[in-house]
């Protein structure tokens, strides 16, 4: 099925943050800074996105009733801030991250903020996607050899209504291909593209 672009309003920055999301982002950034300055092993591909912008985009999606359900999944959830922003809105929120240390940190942040989000250590790519190896051939930061994390979660990709990812340059097409292969009709994929801001596509 084709992916349909969803035009995001140019006035995102005019939307106010809630007090809870401001607190969540501030605490998340504090914990990330502490982690980055710690003596622990450096994670080369750990880069944070603009959490404030993503939060505003989520607010806009909810205010305009563009999400078809209440299930959220973040591909490569890092420190878990975006997953927690979805949980703060009452969504059934899941983060999938390949780095065990980041999963542990995300779970600790969720407990600190008393938010009900689940984090799983593994690959976000479903095992039943055809041509998986070919899709991932030129992608450096994904793993196609892990077990099927969705069995542990108890949901399939088709059960999620909104998915989020922060692709590295040149990887957006791969994330969209995985989304197209596994998501249900009507689901949304939001990606953060750096200077380009957030982009949205819907599976039709």
Kinemage of the C-alpha trace (Angstrom):
@kinemage 1
@onewidth
@group {chain A} dominant
@subgroup {mainchain}
@vectorlist {calphas} color= white
{ca unk a 1} P 0.000 0.000 0.000
{ca unk a 2} L 1.255 3.534 -0.695
{ca unk a 3} L 2.373 5.963 2.003
{ca unk a 4} L 0.559 9.285 1.974
{ca unk a 5} L 2.407 12.388 3.243
{ca unk a 6} L 0.589 14.286 5.989
{ca unk a 7} L 1.271 18.008 5.858
{ca unk a 8} L 2.397 19.266 9.274
{ca unk a 9} L 1.345 22.797 10.164
{ca unk a 10} L 4.016 25.512 9.933
{ca unk a 11} L 2.810 26.939 13.244
{ca unk a 12} L 3.912 24.058 15.503
{ca unk a 13} L 6.115 26.379 17.561
{ca unk a 14} L 3.057 28.428 18.512
{ca unk a 15} L 1.470 25.470 20.321
{ca unk a 16} L 2.045 25.624 24.089
{ca unk a 17} L 3.709 22.797 25.984
{ca unk a 18} L 1.930 21.306 28.949
{ca unk a 19} L 3.605 21.648 32.331
{ca unk a 20} L 4.061 17.886 32.526
{ca unk a 21} L 5.743 17.638 29.119
{ca unk a 22} L 8.066 20.558 29.949
{ca unk a 23} L 9.050 18.825 33.191
{ca unk a 24} L 9.522 15.505 31.385
{ca unk a 25} L 11.751 17.019 28.686
{ca unk a 26} L 13.803 18.990 31.206
{ca unk a 27} L 14.361 15.925 33.377
{ca unk a 28} L 15.143 13.787 30.339
{ca unk a 29} L 17.720 16.263 29.054
{ca unk a 30} L 19.299 16.428 32.511
{ca unk a 31} L 19.614 12.651 32.679
{ca unk a 32} L 20.971 12.473 29.123
{ca unk a 33} L 23.608 15.099 29.898
{ca unk a 34} L 24.640 13.182 33.021
{ca unk a 35} L 24.877 10.008 30.946
{ca unk a 36} L 26.929 11.665 28.199
{ca unk a 37} L 29.366 13.109 30.770
{ca unk a 38} L 29.695 9.860 32.688
{ca unk a 39} L 32.623 7.486 32.361
{ca unk a 40} L 30.486 4.748 30.832
{ca unk a 41} L 31.237 3.376 27.383
{ca unk a 42} L 30.359 5.811 24.599
{ca unk a 43} L 27.455 4.748 22.367
{ca unk a 44} L 28.489 6.008 18.953
{ca unk a 45} L 25.030 6.204 17.367
{ca unk a 46} L 23.230 7.814 20.327
{ca unk a 47} L 22.021 11.260 19.232
{ca unk a 48} L 19.071 13.119 20.729
{ca unk a 49} L 16.393 14.852 18.687
{ca unk a 50} L 14.455 18.055 19.334
{ca unk a 51} L 12.107 16.754 22.017
{ca unk a 52} L 10.255 20.061 22.228
{ca unk a 53} L 9.370 19.973 18.537
{ca unk a 54} L 8.310 16.334 18.651
{ca unk a 55} L 6.143 17.072 21.696
{ca unk a 56} L 4.387 19.895 19.828
{ca unk a 57} L 3.830 17.639 16.824
{ca unk a 58} L 2.226 15.040 19.086
{ca unk a 59} L -0.019 17.703 20.592
{ca unk a 60} L -1.045 18.805 17.097
{ca unk a 61} L -1.831 15.205 16.094
{ca unk a 62} L -4.031 14.683 19.138
{ca unk a 63} L -5.794 18.036 18.882
{ca unk a 64} L -6.677 17.306 15.257
{ca unk a 65} L -7.706 13.693 15.943
{ca unk a 66} L -5.300 12.341 13.327
{ca unk a 67} L -4.307 9.187 15.236
{ca unk a 68} L -6.585 6.213 14.668
{ca unk a 69} L -5.935 4.549 18.053
{ca unk a 70} L -3.983 4.689 21.285
{ca unk a 71} L -0.925 2.466 20.703
{ca unk a 72} L 2.506 4.102 20.259
{ca unk a 73} L 5.897 2.615 19.395
{ca unk a 74} L 9.313 4.278 19.080
{ca unk a 75} L 11.906 2.598 16.862
{ca unk a 76} L 15.335 3.048 18.436
{ca unk a 77} L 14.025 4.720 21.573
{ca unk a 78} L 17.381 5.846 22.981
{ca unk a 79} L 16.814 7.364 26.423
{ca unk a 80} L 13.051 6.949 26.036
{ca unk a 81} L 11.985 10.595 26.147
{ca unk a 82} L 9.650 10.465 23.128
{ca unk a 83} L 8.151 7.188 24.333
{ca unk a 84} L 7.492 8.854 27.683
{ca unk a 85} L 5.936 11.899 26.010
{ca unk a 86} L 3.436 9.538 24.384
{ca unk a 87} L 2.792 7.843 27.725
{ca unk a 88} L 2.256 11.248 29.337
{ca unk a 89} L -0.639 11.694 26.892
{ca unk a 90} L -2.195 8.457 28.049
{ca unk a 91} L -1.060 6.365 25.094
{ca unk a 92} L -0.121 2.712 25.481
{ca unk a 93} L 3.518 3.416 24.873
{ca unk a 94} L 6.388 1.110 23.867
{ca unk a 95} L 10.038 1.864 23.121
{ca unk a 96} L 12.346 -0.582 21.320
{ca unk a 97} L 16.098 -0.035 21.698
{ca unk a 98} L 19.075 -2.232 20.783
{ca unk a 99} L 21.436 -0.887 23.485
{ca unk a 100} L 20.830 -2.550 26.895
{ca unk a 101} L 22.285 0.401 28.818
{ca unk a 102} L 19.813 2.814 27.221
{ca unk a 103} L 16.910 0.477 27.933
{ca unk a 104} L 17.916 0.390 31.603
{ca unk a 105} L 18.202 4.191 31.696
{ca unk a 106} L 14.814 4.594 30.002
{ca unk a 107} L 13.154 2.315 32.526
{ca unk a 108} L 14.744 4.268 35.373
{ca unk a 109} L 13.522 7.579 33.918
{ca unk a 110} L 10.003 6.169 33.509
{ca unk a 111} L 10.027 5.078 37.171
{ca unk a 112} L 11.380 8.459 38.280
{ca unk a 113} L 8.583 10.257 36.424
{ca unk a 114} L 5.949 7.650 37.389
{ca unk a 115} L 4.948 7.064 33.776
{ca unk a 116} L 3.598 3.780 32.443
{ca unk a 117} L 5.761 3.063 29.406
{ca unk a 118} L 7.391 -0.230 28.459
{ca unk a 119} L 10.908 -0.577 27.055
{ca unk a 120} L 12.303 -3.619 25.281
{ca unk a 121} L 15.852 -4.472 24.252
{ca unk a 122} L 16.015 -5.688 20.675
{ca unk a 123} L 15.498 -4.819 17.014
{ca unk a 124} L 12.368 -2.989 15.919
{ca unk a 125} L 12.345 -4.844 12.584
{ca unk a 126} L 9.735 -7.630 12.480
{ca unk a 127} L 11.163 -11.005 11.472
{ca unk a 128} L 8.377 -11.713 8.984
{ca unk a 129} L 9.167 -8.828 6.610
{ca unk a 130} L 10.128 -10.136 3.197
{ca unk a 131} L 13.419 -9.018 1.613
{ca unk a 132} L 14.620 -7.857 5.040
{ca unk a 133} L 18.302 -8.431 4.325
{ca unk a 134} L 18.069 -6.542 1.044
{ca unk a 135} L 16.235 -3.643 2.717
{ca unk a 136} L 18.918 -3.317 5.390
{ca unk a 137} L 21.942 -3.929 3.159
{ca unk a 138} L 23.158 -0.315 3.192
{ca unk a 139} L 21.987 0.613 6.697
{ca unk a 140} L 24.675 0.734 9.387
{ca unk a 141} L 22.630 1.269 12.537
{ca unk a 142} L 20.024 -1.491 12.455
{ca unk a 143} L 20.187 -5.151 13.385
{ca unk a 144} L 18.432 -7.827 11.336
{ca unk a 145} L 19.727 -10.810 13.334
{ca unk a 146} L 18.013 -10.310 16.706
{ca unk a 147} L 15.007 -12.386 17.716
{ca unk a 148} L 11.465 -11.110 17.182
{ca unk a 149} L 10.943 -8.531 19.952
{ca unk a 150} L 7.256 -8.217 19.086
{ca unk a 151} L 6.643 -11.681 20.541
{ca unk a 152} L 7.974 -10.409 23.873
{ca unk a 153} L 5.888 -7.238 23.612
{ca unk a 154} L 2.763 -9.229 22.815
{ca unk a 155} L 1.833 -6.935 19.928
{ca unk a 156} L 2.698 -6.814 16.239
{ca unk a 157} L 3.741 -3.699 14.345
{ca unk a 158} L 0.241 -3.711 12.861
{ca unk a 159} L -1.167 -3.050 16.359
{ca unk a 160} L 0.530 0.360 16.666
{ca unk a 161} L -1.302 3.481 15.555
{ca unk a 162} L 1.578 5.980 15.783
{ca unk a 163} L 5.252 5.150 15.331
{ca unk a 164} L 8.255 7.417 15.724
{ca unk a 165} L 11.866 7.255 14.558
{ca unk a 166} L 14.918 9.494 14.248
{ca unk a 167} L 16.652 8.169 11.112
{ca unk a 168} L 20.254 8.901 10.328
{ca unk a 169} L 20.834 10.802 7.047
{ca unk a 170} L 19.933 8.589 4.124
{ca unk a 171} L 17.978 6.086 6.242
{ca unk a 172} L 14.489 7.613 6.060
{ca unk a 173} L 13.529 5.435 3.100
{ca unk a 174} L 14.469 2.312 5.036
{ca unk a 175} L 12.301 3.256 8.018
{ca unk a 176} L 9.387 4.009 5.703
{ca unk a 177} L 9.870 0.661 3.928
{ca unk a 178} L 9.775 -1.222 7.244
{ca unk a 179} L 6.721 0.784 8.309
{ca unk a 180} L 4.986 0.125 4.998
{ca unk a 181} L 5.695 -3.597 5.274
{ca unk a 182} L 4.496 -4.023 8.854
{ca unk a 183} L 2.006 -1.295 9.781
{ca unk a 184} L -1.763 -1.467 9.446
{ca unk a 185} L -3.737 0.746 7.108
{ca unk a 186} L -4.333 4.141 8.748
{ca unk a 187} L -1.213 4.028 10.944
{ca unk a 188} L 1.114 7.037 11.101
{ca unk a 189} L 4.905 7.213 11.037
{ca unk a 190} L 6.511 10.367 12.430
{ca unk a 191} L 10.204 10.940 11.784
{ca unk a 192} L 12.480 13.691 13.010
{ca unk a 193} L 14.713 14.963 10.185
{ca unk a 194} L 16.953 17.514 11.900
{ca unk a 195} L 16.760 20.862 10.128
{ca unk a 196} L 13.748 19.637 8.142
{ca unk a 197} L 11.786 19.180 11.354
{ca unk a 198} L 9.205 16.424 11.706
{ca unk a 199} L 7.716 14.526 8.782
{ca unk a 200} L 4.561 12.421 8.782
{ca unk a 201} L 3.312 9.682 6.493
{ca unk a 202} L 0.166 7.594 6.762
{ca unk a 203} L -0.246 4.094 5.389
{ca unk a 204} L -3.325 4.100 3.154
